[in-house]
């Protein structure tokens, strides 16, 4: 499920919103975890792997996602 505040946030770029949406699509309904690769996210979001990494860092910095080590 996508937090409705994210697509409405005018401070976020189109890339930010699309990557966030892709992550939400892969998220488990029970614990909200997801594990798609950067390449998979990039493919589904229509951007490069490096852009995906950049956006993920931004989303984490904003507290919209939490990255955990495997």
PyMOL Python script that loads the backbone (N, CA, C, O; Angstrom):
from pymol import cmd

cmd.read_pdbstr("""\
ATOM      1  N   UNK A   1       0.836  -1.162   0.000  1.00  0.00           N
ATOM      2  CA  UNK A   1       0.000   0.000   0.000  1.00  0.00           C
ATOM      3  C   UNK A   1       0.897   1.246   0.000  1.00  0.00           C
ATOM      4  O   UNK A   1       1.896   1.302   0.717  1.00  0.00           O
ATOM      5  N   UNK A   2       0.534   2.216  -0.794  1.00  0.00           N
ATOM      6  CA  UNK A   2       1.304   3.452  -0.915  1.00  0.00           C
ATOM      7  C   UNK A   2       0.752   4.497   0.036  1.00  0.00           C
ATOM      8  O   UNK A   2      -0.454   4.737   0.087  1.00  0.00           O
ATOM      9  N   UNK A   3       1.658   5.118   0.794  1.00  0.00           N
ATOM     10  CA  UNK A   3       1.267   6.227   1.662  1.00  0.00           C
ATOM     11  C   UNK A   3       0.833   7.377   0.751  1.00  0.00           C
ATOM     12  O   UNK A   3       1.629   7.846  -0.063  1.00  0.00           O
ATOM     13  N   UNK A   4      -0.394   7.830   0.872  1.00  0.00           N
ATOM     14  CA  UNK A   4      -0.935   8.842  -0.047  1.00  0.00           C
ATOM     15  C   UNK A   4      -0.194  10.172   0.032  1.00  0.00           C
ATOM     16  O   UNK A   4      -0.294  10.980  -0.891  1.00  0.00           O
ATOM     17  N   UNK A   5       0.539  10.418   1.101  1.00  0.00           N
ATOM     18  CA  UNK A   5       1.294  11.666   1.225  1.00  0.00           C
ATOM     19  C   UNK A   5       2.462  11.712   0.235  1.00  0.00           C
ATOM     20  O   UNK A   5       2.874  12.793  -0.185  1.00  0.00           O
ATOM     21  N   UNK A   6       2.991  10.558  -0.135  1.00  0.00           N
ATOM     22  CA  UNK A   6       4.167  10.529  -1.015  1.00  0.00           C
ATOM     23  C   UNK A   6       3.853  11.058  -2.414  1.00  0.00           C
ATOM     24  O   UNK A   6       4.552  11.963  -2.871  1.00  0.00           O
ATOM     25  N   UNK A   7       2.843  10.545  -3.118  1.00  0.00           N
ATOM     26  CA  UNK A   7       2.577  11.098  -4.453  1.00  0.00           C
ATOM     27  C   UNK A   7       2.107  12.549  -4.428  1.00  0.00           C
ATOM     28  O   UNK A   7       2.223  13.255  -5.430  1.00  0.00           O
ATOM     29  N   UNK A   8       1.583  12.993  -3.302  1.00  0.00           N
ATOM     30  CA  UNK A   8       1.093  14.372  -3.194  1.00  0.00           C
ATOM     31  C   UNK A   8       2.194  15.364  -2.812  1.00  0.00           C
ATOM     32  O   UNK A   8       1.991  16.575  -2.892  1.00  0.00           O
ATOM     33  N   UNK A   9       3.348  14.860  -2.399  1.00  0.00           N
ATOM     34  CA  UNK A   9       4.451  15.708  -1.949  1.00  0.00           C
ATOM     35  C   UNK A   9       5.140  16.356  -3.150  1.00  0.00           C
ATOM     36  O   UNK A   9       5.823  15.677  -3.916  1.00  0.00           O
ATOM     37  N   UNK A  10       4.963  17.652  -3.311  1.00  0.00           N
ATOM     38  CA  UNK A  10       5.525  18.367  -4.458  1.00  0.00           C
ATOM     39  C   UNK A  10       7.039  18.515  -4.379  1.00  0.00           C
ATOM     40  O   UNK A  10       7.672  18.874  -5.372  1.00  0.00           O
ATOM     41  N   UNK A  11       7.629  18.246  -3.218  1.00  0.00           N
ATOM     42  CA  UNK A  11       9.077  18.333  -3.074  1.00  0.00           C
ATOM     43  C   UNK A  11       9.776  17.089  -3.630  1.00  0.00           C
ATOM     44  O   UNK A  11      10.986  17.106  -3.855  1.00  0.00           O
ATOM     45  N   UNK A  12       9.024  16.024  -3.849  1.00  0.00           N
ATOM     46  CA  UNK A  12       9.607  14.796  -4.383  1.00  0.00           C
ATOM     47  C   UNK A  12       9.576  14.809  -5.904  1.00  0.00           C
ATOM     48  O   UNK A  12       8.623  15.297  -6.511  1.00  0.00           O
ATOM     49  N   UNK A  13      10.620  14.274  -6.510  1.00  0.00           N
ATOM     50  CA  UNK A  13      10.693  14.201  -7.969  1.00  0.00           C
ATOM     51  C   UNK A  13       9.862  13.027  -8.478  1.00  0.00           C
ATOM     52  O   UNK A  13       9.405  12.184  -7.706  1.00  0.00           O
ATOM     53  N   UNK A  14       9.683  12.996  -9.773  1.00  0.00           N
ATOM     54  CA  UNK A  14       8.983  11.881 -10.400  1.00  0.00           C
ATOM     55  C   UNK A  14       9.737  10.577 -10.107  1.00  0.00           C
ATOM     56  O   UNK A  14       9.111   9.553  -9.833  1.00  0.00           O
ATOM     57  N   UNK A  15      11.049  10.605 -10.160  1.00  0.00           N
ATOM     58  CA  UNK A  15      11.847   9.415  -9.859  1.00  0.00           C
ATOM     59  C   UNK A  15      11.608   8.952  -8.431  1.00  0.00           C
ATOM     60  O   UNK A  15      11.443   7.757  -8.188  1.00  0.00           O
ATOM     61  N   UNK A  16      11.588   9.884  -7.484  1.00  0.00           N
ATOM     62  CA  UNK A  16      11.348   9.544  -6.078  1.00  0.00           C
ATOM     63  C   UNK A  16      10.015   8.819  -5.933  1.00  0.00           C
ATOM     64  O   UNK A  16       9.923   7.793  -5.258  1.00  0.00           O
ATOM     65  N   UNK A  17       9.000   9.355  -6.564  1.00  0.00           N
ATOM     66  CA  UNK A  17       7.653   8.795  -6.452  1.00  0.00           C
ATOM     67  C   UNK A  17       7.541   7.430  -7.120  1.00  0.00           C
ATOM     68  O   UNK A  17       6.890   6.529  -6.592  1.00  0.00           O
ATOM     69  N   UNK A  18       8.170   7.278  -8.272  1.00  0.00           N
ATOM     70  CA  UNK A  18       8.084   6.010  -8.996  1.00  0.00           C
ATOM     71  C   UNK A  18       8.868   4.920  -8.263  1.00  0.00           C
ATOM     72  O   UNK A  18       8.370   3.805  -8.108  1.00  0.00           O
ATOM     73  N   UNK A  19      10.066   5.221  -7.818  1.00  0.00           N
ATOM     74  CA  UNK A  19      10.856   4.220  -7.088  1.00  0.00           C
ATOM     75  C   UNK A  19      10.121   3.817  -5.807  1.00  0.00           C
ATOM     76  O   UNK A  19      10.052   2.631  -5.483  1.00  0.00           O
ATOM     77  N   UNK A  20       9.576   4.783  -5.084  1.00  0.00           N
ATOM     78  CA  UNK A  20       8.803   4.489  -3.883  1.00  0.00           C
ATOM     79  C   UNK A  20       7.614   3.578  -4.224  1.00  0.00           C
ATOM     80  O   UNK A  20       7.329   2.627  -3.497  1.00  0.00           O
ATOM     81  N   UNK A  21       6.936   3.872  -5.316  1.00  0.00           N
ATOM     82  CA  UNK A  21       5.788   3.064  -5.739  1.00  0.00           C
ATOM     83  C   UNK A  21       6.198   1.636  -6.083  1.00  0.00           C
ATOM     84  O   UNK A  21       5.503   0.682  -5.733  1.00  0.00           O
ATOM     85  N   UNK A  22       7.322   1.494  -6.765  1.00  0.00           N
ATOM     86  CA  UNK A  22       7.821   0.149  -7.109  1.00  0.00           C
ATOM     87  C   UNK A  22       8.128  -0.616  -5.826  1.00  0.00           C
ATOM     88  O   UNK A  22       7.774  -1.789  -5.706  1.00  0.00           O
ATOM     89  N   UNK A  23       8.776   0.029  -4.878  1.00  0.00           N
ATOM     90  CA  UNK A  23       9.084  -0.636  -3.607  1.00  0.00           C
ATOM     91  C   UNK A  23       7.804  -1.069  -2.900  1.00  0.00           C
ATOM     92  O   UNK A  23       7.737  -2.173  -2.360  1.00  0.00           O
ATOM     93  N   UNK A  24       6.806  -0.220  -2.900  1.00  0.00           N
ATOM     94  CA  UNK A  24       5.525  -0.563  -2.270  1.00  0.00           C
ATOM     95  C   UNK A  24       4.866  -1.747  -2.956  1.00  0.00           C
ATOM     96  O   UNK A  24       4.220  -2.566  -2.302  1.00  0.00           O
ATOM     97  N   UNK A  25       5.025  -1.843  -4.263  1.00  0.00           N
ATOM     98  CA  UNK A  25       4.459  -2.957  -5.020  1.00  0.00           C
ATOM     99  C   UNK A  25       5.086  -4.285  -4.595  1.00  0.00           C
ATOM    100  O   UNK A  25       4.406  -5.311  -4.557  1.00  0.00           O
ATOM    101  N   UNK A  26       6.364  -4.266  -4.281  1.00  0.00           N
ATOM    102  CA  UNK A  26       7.066  -5.477  -3.866  1.00  0.00           C
ATOM    103  C   UNK A  26       6.938  -5.764  -2.371  1.00  0.00           C
ATOM    104  O   UNK A  26       7.300  -6.855  -1.932  1.00  0.00           O
ATOM    105  N   UNK A  27       6.442  -4.832  -1.590  1.00  0.00           N
ATOM    106  CA  UNK A  27       6.394  -4.977  -0.134  1.00  0.00           C
ATOM    107  C   UNK A  27       5.406  -6.053   0.305  1.00  0.00           C
ATOM    108  O   UNK A  27       4.325  -6.203  -0.265  1.00  0.00           O
ATOM    109  N   UNK A  28       5.800  -6.786   1.317  1.00  0.00           N
ATOM    110  CA  UNK A  28       4.954  -7.806   1.927  1.00  0.00           C
ATOM    111  C   UNK A  28       3.776  -7.130   2.627  1.00  0.00           C
ATOM    112  O   UNK A  28       3.936  -6.071   3.233  1.00  0.00           O
ATOM    113  N   UNK A  29       2.617  -7.732   2.545  1.00  0.00           N
ATOM    114  CA  UNK A  29       1.440  -7.181   3.229  1.00  0.00           C
ATOM    115  C   UNK A  29       1.533  -7.323   4.743  1.00  0.00           C
ATOM    116  O   UNK A  29       0.878  -6.579   5.473  1.00  0.00           O
ATOM    117  N   UNK A  30       2.325  -8.253   5.219  1.00  0.00           N
ATOM    118  CA  UNK A  30       2.390  -8.494   6.660  1.00  0.00           C
ATOM    119  C   UNK A  30       3.396  -7.605   7.379  1.00  0.00           C
ATOM    120  O   UNK A  30       3.071  -7.002   8.402  1.00  0.00           O
ATOM    121  N   UNK A  31       4.608  -7.521   6.854  1.00  0.00           N
ATOM    122  CA  UNK A  31       5.621  -6.737   7.575  1.00  0.00           C
ATOM    123  C   UNK A  31       6.241  -5.600   6.755  1.00  0.00           C
ATOM    124  O   UNK A  31       7.185  -4.953   7.209  1.00  0.00           O
ATOM    125  N   UNK A  32       5.720  -5.359   5.566  1.00  0.00           N
ATOM    126  CA  UNK A  32       6.153  -4.263   4.688  1.00  0.00           C
ATOM    127  C   UNK A  32       7.588  -4.389   4.191  1.00  0.00           C
ATOM    128  O   UNK A  32       8.139  -3.421   3.668  1.00  0.00           O
ATOM    129  N   UNK A  33       8.208  -5.561   4.343  1.00  0.00           N
ATOM    130  CA  UNK A  33       9.571  -5.742   3.847  1.00  0.00           C
ATOM    131  C   UNK A  33       9.536  -6.105   2.366  1.00  0.00           C
ATOM    132  O   UNK A  33       8.562  -6.676   1.875  1.00  0.00           O
ATOM    133  N   UNK A  34      10.618  -5.764   1.660  1.00  0.00           N
ATOM    134  CA  UNK A  34      10.752  -6.153   0.262  1.00  0.00           C
ATOM    135  C   UNK A  34      12.233  -6.241  -0.077  1.00  0.00           C
ATOM    136  O   UNK A  34      13.071  -5.582   0.538  1.00  0.00           O
ATOM    137  N   UNK A  35      12.532  -7.066  -1.067  1.00  0.00           N
ATOM    138  CA  UNK A  35      13.929  -7.326  -1.392  1.00  0.00           C
ATOM    139  C   UNK A  35      14.241  -7.330  -2.887  1.00  0.00           C
ATOM    140  O   UNK A  35      15.058  -8.141  -3.323  1.00  0.00           O
ATOM    141  N   UNK A  36      13.629  -6.464  -3.685  1.00  0.00           N
ATOM    142  CA  UNK A  36      14.009  -6.444  -5.103  1.00  0.00           C
ATOM    143  C   UNK A  36      15.413  -5.858  -5.257  1.00  0.00           C
ATOM    144  O   UNK A  36      15.834  -5.018  -4.462  1.00  0.00           O
ATOM    145  N   UNK A  37      16.117  -6.302  -6.266  1.00  0.00           N
ATOM    146  CA  UNK A  37      17.461  -5.769  -6.519  1.00  0.00           C
ATOM    147  C   UNK A  37      17.357  -4.348  -7.079  1.00  0.00           C
ATOM    148  O   UNK A  37      16.304  -3.926  -7.556  1.00  0.00           O
ATOM    149  N   UNK A  38      18.470  -3.628  -7.009  1.00  0.00           N
ATOM    150  CA  UNK A  38      18.504  -2.289  -7.617  1.00  0.00           C
ATOM    151  C   UNK A  38      18.156  -2.381  -9.096  1.00  0.00           C
ATOM    152  O   UNK A  38      17.442  -1.530  -9.627  1.00  0.00           O
ATOM    153  N   UNK A  39      18.663  -3.418  -9.757  1.00  0.00           N
ATOM    154  CA  UNK A  39      18.408  -3.574 -11.190  1.00  0.00           C
ATOM    155  C   UNK A  39      16.924  -3.801 -11.460  1.00  0.00           C
ATOM    156  O   UNK A  39      16.381  -3.249 -12.417  1.00  0.00           O
ATOM    157  N   UNK A  40      16.267  -4.597 -10.637  1.00  0.00           N
ATOM    158  CA  UNK A  40      14.836  -4.842 -10.797  1.00  0.00           C
ATOM    159  C   UNK A  40      14.041  -3.554 -10.576  1.00  0.00           C
ATOM    160  O   UNK A  40      13.129  -3.240 -11.342  1.00  0.00           O
ATOM    161  N   UNK A  41      14.390  -2.820  -9.534  1.00  0.00           N
ATOM    162  CA  UNK A  41      13.701  -1.554  -9.260  1.00  0.00           C
ATOM    163  C   UNK A  41      13.895  -0.596 -10.429  1.00  0.00           C
ATOM    164  O   UNK A  41      12.945   0.047 -10.876  1.00  0.00           O
ATOM    165  N   UNK A  42      15.131  -0.504 -10.924  1.00  0.00           N
ATOM    166  CA  UNK A  42      15.429   0.390 -12.045  1.00  0.00           C
ATOM    167  C   UNK A  42      14.620   0.012 -13.283  1.00  0.00           C
ATOM    168  O   UNK A  42      14.062   0.881 -13.954  1.00  0.00           O
ATOM    169  N   UNK A  43      14.557  -1.268 -13.577  1.00  0.00           N
ATOM    170  CA  UNK A  43      13.804  -1.748 -14.737  1.00  0.00           C
ATOM    171  C   UNK A  43      12.327  -1.372 -14.612  1.00  0.00           C
ATOM    172  O   UNK A  43      11.733  -0.849 -15.555  1.00  0.00           O
ATOM    173  N   UNK A  44      11.747  -1.638 -13.462  1.00  0.00           N
ATOM    174  CA  UNK A  44      10.323  -1.366 -13.259  1.00  0.00           C
ATOM    175  C   UNK A  44      10.031   0.138 -13.187  1.00  0.00           C
ATOM    176  O   UNK A  44       8.955   0.580 -13.588  1.00  0.00           O
ATOM    177  N   UNK A  45      10.985   0.920 -12.678  1.00  0.00           N
ATOM    178  CA  UNK A  45      10.795   2.373 -12.545  1.00  0.00           C
ATOM    179  C   UNK A  45      11.141   3.125 -13.822  1.00  0.00           C
ATOM    180  O   UNK A  45      10.792   4.297 -13.966  1.00  0.00           O
ATOM    181  N   UNK A  46      11.820   2.465 -14.744  1.00  0.00           N
ATOM    182  CA  UNK A  46      12.192   3.115 -15.994  1.00  0.00           C
ATOM    183  C   UNK A  46      13.340   4.089 -15.851  1.00  0.00           C
ATOM    184  O   UNK A  46      13.380   5.129 -16.509  1.00  0.00           O
ATOM    185  N   UNK A  47      14.281   3.737 -14.975  1.00  0.00           N
ATOM    186  CA  UNK A  47      15.449   4.602 -14.800  1.00  0.00           C
ATOM    187  C   UNK A  47      16.694   3.739 -14.666  1.00  0.00           C
ATOM    188  O   UNK A  47      16.606   2.511 -14.678  1.00  0.00           O
ATOM    189  N   UNK A  48      17.840   4.369 -14.539  1.00  0.00           N
ATOM    190  CA  UNK A  48      19.097   3.633 -14.437  1.00  0.00           C
ATOM    191  C   UNK A  48      19.299   3.085 -13.022  1.00  0.00           C
ATOM    192  O   UNK A  48      18.662   3.528 -12.066  1.00  0.00           O
ATOM    193  N   UNK A  49      20.200   2.112 -12.918  1.00  0.00           N
ATOM    194  CA  UNK A  49      20.540   1.553 -11.613  1.00  0.00           C
ATOM    195  C   UNK A  49      21.141   2.633 -10.719  1.00  0.00           C
ATOM    196  O   UNK A  49      20.825   2.701  -9.531  1.00  0.00           O
ATOM    197  N   UNK A  50      21.999   3.473 -11.280  1.00  0.00           N
ATOM    198  CA  UNK A  50      22.624   4.534 -10.472  1.00  0.00           C
ATOM    199  C   UNK A  50      21.591   5.541  -9.974  1.00  0.00           C
ATOM    200  O   UNK A  50      21.700   6.029  -8.849  1.00  0.00           O
ATOM    201  N   UNK A  51      20.598   5.857 -10.791  1.00  0.00           N
ATOM    202  CA  UNK A  51      19.523   6.759 -10.366  1.00  0.00           C
ATOM    203  C   UNK A  51      18.712   6.113  -9.245  1.00  0.00           C
ATOM    204  O   UNK A  51      18.317   6.778  -8.287  1.00  0.00           O
ATOM    205  N   UNK A  52      18.471   4.820  -9.376  1.00  0.00           N
ATOM    206  CA  UNK A  52      17.745   4.091  -8.340  1.00  0.00           C
ATOM    207  C   UNK A  52      18.484   4.153  -7.008  1.00  0.00           C
ATOM    208  O   UNK A  52      17.868   4.393  -5.970  1.00  0.00           O
ATOM    209  N   UNK A  53      19.785   3.941  -7.027  1.00  0.00           N
ATOM    210  CA  UNK A  53      20.594   4.001  -5.803  1.00  0.00           C
ATOM    211  C   UNK A  53      20.524   5.397  -5.197  1.00  0.00           C
ATOM    212  O   UNK A  53      20.384   5.543  -3.983  1.00  0.00           O
ATOM    213  N   UNK A  54      20.620   6.420  -6.037  1.00  0.00           N
ATOM    214  CA  UNK A  54      20.531   7.815  -5.585  1.00  0.00           C
ATOM    215  C   UNK A  54      19.172   8.090  -4.927  1.00  0.00           C
ATOM    216  O   UNK A  54      19.106   8.689  -3.853  1.00  0.00           O
ATOM    217  N   UNK A  55      18.114   7.656  -5.568  1.00  0.00           N
ATOM    218  CA  UNK A  55      16.759   7.894  -5.059  1.00  0.00           C
ATOM    219  C   UNK A  55      16.526   7.123  -3.760  1.00  0.00           C
ATOM    220  O   UNK A  55      15.924   7.648  -2.824  1.00  0.00           O
ATOM    221  N   UNK A  56      16.997   5.891  -3.705  1.00  0.00           N
ATOM    222  CA  UNK A  56      16.831   5.094  -2.483  1.00  0.00           C
ATOM    223  C   UNK A  56      17.516   5.772  -1.307  1.00  0.00           C
ATOM    224  O   UNK A  56      16.975   5.779  -0.201  1.00  0.00           O
ATOM    225  N   UNK A  57      18.696   6.341  -1.524  1.00  0.00           N
ATOM    226  CA  UNK A  57      19.396   7.051  -0.459  1.00  0.00           C
ATOM    227  C   UNK A  57      18.582   8.269  -0.008  1.00  0.00           C
ATOM    228  O   UNK A  57      18.496   8.560   1.185  1.00  0.00           O
ATOM    229  N   UNK A  58      17.994   8.968  -0.966  1.00  0.00           N
ATOM    230  CA  UNK A  58      17.172  10.129  -0.635  1.00  0.00           C
ATOM    231  C   UNK A  58      15.945   9.714   0.170  1.00  0.00           C
ATOM    232  O   UNK A  58      15.631  10.328   1.190  1.00  0.00           O
ATOM    233  N   UNK A  59      15.250   8.672  -0.288  1.00  0.00           N
ATOM    234  CA  UNK A  59      14.057   8.200   0.410  1.00  0.00           C
ATOM    235  C   UNK A  59      14.391   7.738   1.828  1.00  0.00           C
ATOM    236  O   UNK A  59      13.618   7.951   2.761  1.00  0.00           O
ATOM    237  N   UNK A  60      15.543   7.108   1.972  1.00  0.00           N
ATOM    238  CA  UNK A  60      15.966   6.684   3.305  1.00  0.00           C
ATOM    239  C   UNK A  60      16.270   7.898   4.180  1.00  0.00           C
ATOM    240  O   UNK A  60      15.890   7.934   5.351  1.00  0.00           O
ATOM    241  N   UNK A  61      16.947   8.879   3.617  1.00  0.00           N
ATOM    242  CA  UNK A  61      17.260  10.105   4.350  1.00  0.00           C
ATOM    243  C   UNK A  61      16.023  10.855   4.810  1.00  0.00           C
ATOM    244  O   UNK A  61      16.029  11.499   5.859  1.00  0.00           O
ATOM    245  N   UNK A  62      14.953  10.767   4.010  1.00  0.00           N
ATOM    246  CA  UNK A  62      13.696  11.415   4.361  1.00  0.00           C
ATOM    247  C   UNK A  62      12.842  10.582   5.323  1.00  0.00           C
ATOM    248  O   UNK A  62      11.794  11.027   5.789  1.00  0.00           O
ATOM    249  N   UNK A  63      13.310   9.376   5.606  1.00  0.00           N
ATOM    250  CA  UNK A  63      12.578   8.504   6.512  1.00  0.00           C
ATOM    251  C   UNK A  63      11.392   7.792   5.869  1.00  0.00           C
ATOM    252  O   UNK A  63      10.543   7.245   6.573  1.00  0.00           O
ATOM    253  N   UNK A  64      11.328   7.793   4.536  1.00  0.00           N
ATOM    254  CA  UNK A  64      10.219   7.141   3.837  1.00  0.00           C
ATOM    255  C   UNK A  64      10.438   5.630   3.692  1.00  0.00           C
ATOM    256  O   UNK A  64       9.482   4.862   3.578  1.00  0.00           O
ATOM    257  N   UNK A  65      11.699   5.221   3.699  1.00  0.00           N
ATOM    258  CA  UNK A  65      12.039   3.803   3.685  1.00  0.00           C
ATOM    259  C   UNK A  65      13.135   3.576   4.690  1.00  0.00           C
ATOM    260  O   UNK A  65      13.814   4.509   5.119  1.00  0.00           O
ATOM    261  N   UNK A  66      13.298   2.325   5.059  1.00  0.00           N
ATOM    262  CA  UNK A  66      14.385   1.942   5.963  1.00  0.00           C
ATOM    263  C   UNK A  66      15.127   0.781   5.332  1.00  0.00           C
ATOM    264  O   UNK A  66      14.552  -0.276   5.071  1.00  0.00           O
ATOM    265  N   UNK A  67      16.419   0.994   5.089  1.00  0.00           N
ATOM    266  CA  UNK A  67      17.245  -0.043   4.475  1.00  0.00           C
ATOM    267  C   UNK A  67      17.897  -0.854   5.589  1.00  0.00           C
ATOM    268  O   UNK A  67      18.435  -0.297   6.546  1.00  0.00           O
ATOM    269  N   UNK A  68      17.842  -2.163   5.454  1.00  0.00           N
ATOM    270  CA  UNK A  68      18.469  -3.030   6.449  1.00  0.00           C
ATOM    271  C   UNK A  68      19.473  -3.937   5.770  1.00  0.00           C
ATOM    272  O   UNK A  68      19.290  -4.333   4.619  1.00  0.00           O
ATOM    273  N   UNK A  69      20.527  -4.263   6.482  1.00  0.00           N
ATOM    274  CA  UNK A  69      21.544  -5.179   5.952  1.00  0.00           C
ATOM    275  C   UNK A  69      21.016  -6.593   5.994  1.00  0.00           C
ATOM    276  O   UNK A  69      20.226  -6.960   6.864  1.00  0.00           O
ATOM    277  N   UNK A  70      21.461  -7.365   5.050  1.00  0.00           N
ATOM    278  CA  UNK A  70      21.001  -8.775   4.986  1.00  0.00           C
ATOM    279  C   UNK A  70      21.706  -9.626   6.003  1.00  0.00           C
ATOM    280  O   UNK A  70      21.447 -10.826   6.091  1.00  0.00           O
TER     281      UNK A  70
END
""", "prot")
cmd.dss("prot")
cmd.show_as("cartoon", "prot")
cmd.util.cbc("prot")
cmd.orient("prot")
